[in-house]
């Protein structure tokens, strides 16, 4: 255990670092909540990147949000480090724990006699997370373990540990504005979310569009509207699915991160690849089926948590048939008028 002492309620300035990606950012929300609770009197600053600014603001955890966490030049990096030094933070929580943020720690320690306390994986940090198995932990468990090393625990949240992310802040922040309702997108009656995207550089994590189309047909035949969500990178995929199954509602590029949350809250279920919006759906209370190519990612370390979730896995996604995934959907027991037993 570290000999350093967490300043707790005495802290006046606290920095949290979380740069990306969407799924990882969402999975860190529980840790952020625990940090906020541990330092109730502190000005809490988040260092992140532009895509997550609005989401971070909506949490209500932070007084300041800075979005230049990945400077594009050496000068910008020097400016960032100079600003961090000038703030004289009582403690820094590195929730990104990357090579970049470890370098930030090293640079901040070189010219300072009294560097801030640091929670992270960087060698020499006051609250260094040294667990040799940290790379094999689920993100939620790893962050919880990291915070325990820094002196945080169940007393800082609701008595459970590790601290679970919670998307209910979206409703608290934005209320029931019309744009957050399914009817805003002309969705009436029961619907399911289909999330066909994944990292643009990890094509093997994407189930094929023709199989998503086949699944959409099964869903539509059950009296449920299949609703596609995703970013611009999924535009062609969504168009292929829509052409093959016209009963699909295509909302790709049309939803904000907030609308993904509120659509998930009211959806019967979600089916998708190993990608950020699947984590958001599960944490919004939406049961689902997550598709994993075990040659690409480990469900034990990356599966969605929150609502009931069935993992469909195979060495490659080509090995998962429409029938496999449809059976998993049926096992959720959420389709109106259908038995919960698996049907052929």
N, C-alpha and C positions, 0 to 999 in steps of 0.2 A: 504494500500500500504506500501511497505517496505521503511524504512528511509534510507537504504543503497543506494549508487549510483553505477550504473554499470560503470566500467572504460572505456568502449567503445574503441575508437581508442588509448587510452593511455595504454591499456593492452599489456603486453609483453609476458606473459605466460598464456595460457588458456588450461584447461583440459575438454574434453568431455567424458562422460562415457556412453557407449551403448554396452552391453554384448551379447545379443541375443533377440529373436530367429529371423530366417530369415525374416519373415513377419514384425515383429516389427522393425528390423534393417532397412529394406527398407523404412518403413513408417516414420522413423526418419530422412531420408536424407534431407527433406525440412528444418527441424529444424537445422540440421548441416550446411546447406548452409547459413541460416540466421545468425548463430553464426560466421561463417567465414566472412561474410560481415560486421558484427558488430565490428569485431576486425581485421581489415586488416593488421595491423603491428605486430600482435602477432604470436608467435610460437604456433600453435595449435596442441595439442596432443590428440589422441584418445586412450582410454582404452577400450579394447574389448576382444574377444576370437578368437582363430585361424581361425574358418570357415569364418570370415568376413574381414580378413586382406587384401586380394587382392582386394576385392570390395571397401574397404575403400581407399586403395592406388589409385585406378582408379578415385575416385572422384576429387582428386587434392585439397581437403580441408585441409589436414593434413600434417604437417612437420614430425611428429613422430606418429608411431602406435605401441602401446604396447598390447600384446595379453594375458597377465597373469591376466586378470580381474576377474577370478574365481580361486583363489589359492586353491590348493588341501590340504594344511596343514596349521597349525597355524604359523609355521616358515615362509612359503611363504607369508602368509597374513601380518605378521609383516614386512617382507622385502618390500612388495608392499606399505604399509602405510609409511614406512621410506622413500621410494623413492619419494612418493607424497609430503611428508613434505619438502624434500630437494629441490624439484623443485620450491617451493614458488610461486605457481600459483596465479595470480591475481583474477581469478574466475574459479569455477568448475561448469559445467553444467551436472547434473545427469539426463540423458535421459532414464535411465533404471528404476529409481524410484522403486526399490525393497527393501525387508528387508535387503539384503546383502549391497546394496549401502547406505542405511540409517545408517547401522552399520559403514561403512567406514567414513561417516560424523561424527558420534559420536566419533569414535576413533581419528580422526584427530583434533577434537576440544579439547579433554581432555588435551594433553600436550602442546598446542600451545597458546601463548598469542595473536598472530595475525593470526588466521586461515584464509584461503582463503574465499572470498565470495562464497556462494553456492546456486545454483538454483536447486530446487528439492522439494520433498515432505517431507523431513526429518524435524522433529519438531525442531524449533530453527534456521533453515537456514535463511541466510540473505534475500533470495528471495524464501520464502517458498510458495509453491503452496497449498493453504489451501481450495480451492473450494471443498465443500462437495459433489459435483456432479462429481468430476474428474473420479471416477470409472465408471461412466455411459457415458463418452465421447468417441467418436472415437479417436484413437491414434493421428491422425493428429491434431484434434481440441484440445486435451488435451495438446500436446506439444506446440502448438501455444499459448494456454492460459498460460502455464508455462513460456514461454519466455516473454510474455507481462508483467508478474509480475517482471521479471528480467530487464525490461526496453527496450526490443526489440519490434519492430513493423514493419508495412508495409514498412517503409523507409529503412529497411535493406535488402529487397528483391526486388520484382518487383511491389510493390504497393498493392498486395493482401495479405490477411491474413485469415487463417493460411498459413504458407509457404508450398506449395505442393512439394512433392518429384518429382524428375525428373531423368529418367534413361538415358538421352541423353549423359551423361558423358562417357558411355561405348564406343560410337562411337568416341567421341573426344579423348579418351585415346588410343583406340586400332585400330581405322580406319576401313577400309574395308578388313581386312585380309581374305584369303579364308576360314579359319575355322569358320568365322562368317556368312557365306552364307548358305542358305538352301541346295544348290547344294553339299556342303561339305558332307552332310548326304544323298546324292542321292535323294533329294526331288525336284521334278520338278512339276510345275503347282500349282494350289491352294491347300492349306492345312490348317488344323485346329489343334490346340493343345488340347490334352486331359491330364488333370492333376489329376490322381486318388489318389494321396497321401494326407496325413495329419499327424498330430502328431502321432508318433508311439504308444503313450500311450492313444490315444483318438480314438479308433476304430469306435466309433459311429459317428465321423465326416467324415467317408469315405462312399461314395455311393458304392454299391456292384459292384464287377468286372463284373458280368453277365449283369448288366444294362449299365455299361460303354461299354461293348461289343455290346449290342443292339444299343446304341447310335452311336458307331463307324460304325455300318452297315448302319444306316440312313445317316450318313455323307458321307460314301463311295459311296452309291447309288446316292447321289447328285453330284457326280463328284469331290469330295474334299477328299484329303488324310488325314485320321486321324493319328496324330503323338503323340505318348505317350512320356511324359517326367517325370522324377522323380529321386529319389535317390535309393540307394541299397535296402532300406526298401520296395520299391514298386516293386522289381524284380518279385516276385511271382504273384502279381496282374497283372503286365504288361504281363507276360507270359500267364496267363489265358485269358486276353483280346485278345492277338495276336492269340492264338489257336482258339478262337471262331470266330474271324474276321481277316482272314489272310491278308486282304488289309490294315490293320493297320501297320504303321511304328513304330517300337519300339526303342526309343532312351533313355529309362530309363538307368541310370548310365553313359550315353555317353556324356552328356552335362555339360559344366561348367556353373556357374552363368551368365557369360557374354554371352554365347551362348543361354541361355534361353531368355535373353533380346533381342538379335538380331533375334532369331527365332520368338519371339512374335511381333516384329516390322513388319514383313512381313506376318504373319498369318492372315487368314480371321477372325478368332475368336478363343477363348479359352473357354473350359468348364472344371470346376474343383471344388474341395472341398474348404473349408475354410483353405487355406494353403498359405505359403509364395510365391511360384511361381505364384499364381493367382494375388497377389498384383503386382509382377514384370511385369506380362503380361499387366495388366490394365495401369500401369504407363509407359509402353512402347508404349502405343497407341493402344493396341489390345482390341477390344470389346469382350464381353464374357458373359457367364452365370455362376454365382457362386452358389454353392449348400450349403445350410445351414440347419443343424438340430438345431432348435431353443431351444431344450432341452440342447444343448451343447454350443452354442455361439449365440450372439445377432448380427444380421446383422447391426443394427444401430451403433454398436460399432466396428465392424470388417469387414464390406464389403469393397471390393476393390474399389478404386477411381482412376480416371484418364480418361480412355476411357469409352464409353457407356457400362453399365453393368446391366444385368437383374438378379435379385436375385430370385432363386427358393428355397422356404423355406417350411419346414414342421416340426412338432415336432420331428419326426425321419426321417432319409433319406430313410428308407424302404417305406415311404408313397409317395415318389416321383417316378413316373413311367418314363419309357423311353419316352413315349408320352408327358408327362409334360415337360420334359427337351428339347425334340426336338421342341416342339411348341415355347418354349422360344428362341431357336436358330433361328427359322424362323422369330420371331419377331424382331431380330436384323437387318434383311433385308440385309445381306451381302453375301448370297449364290448366285453365278452367275446364272442368268436365272430363279430365283425363285421369286415369288411374296412375298411381305413383310407381307401379311396377314397370319394368322394362318390357317394351313391346318390340316385336320384330318388324 
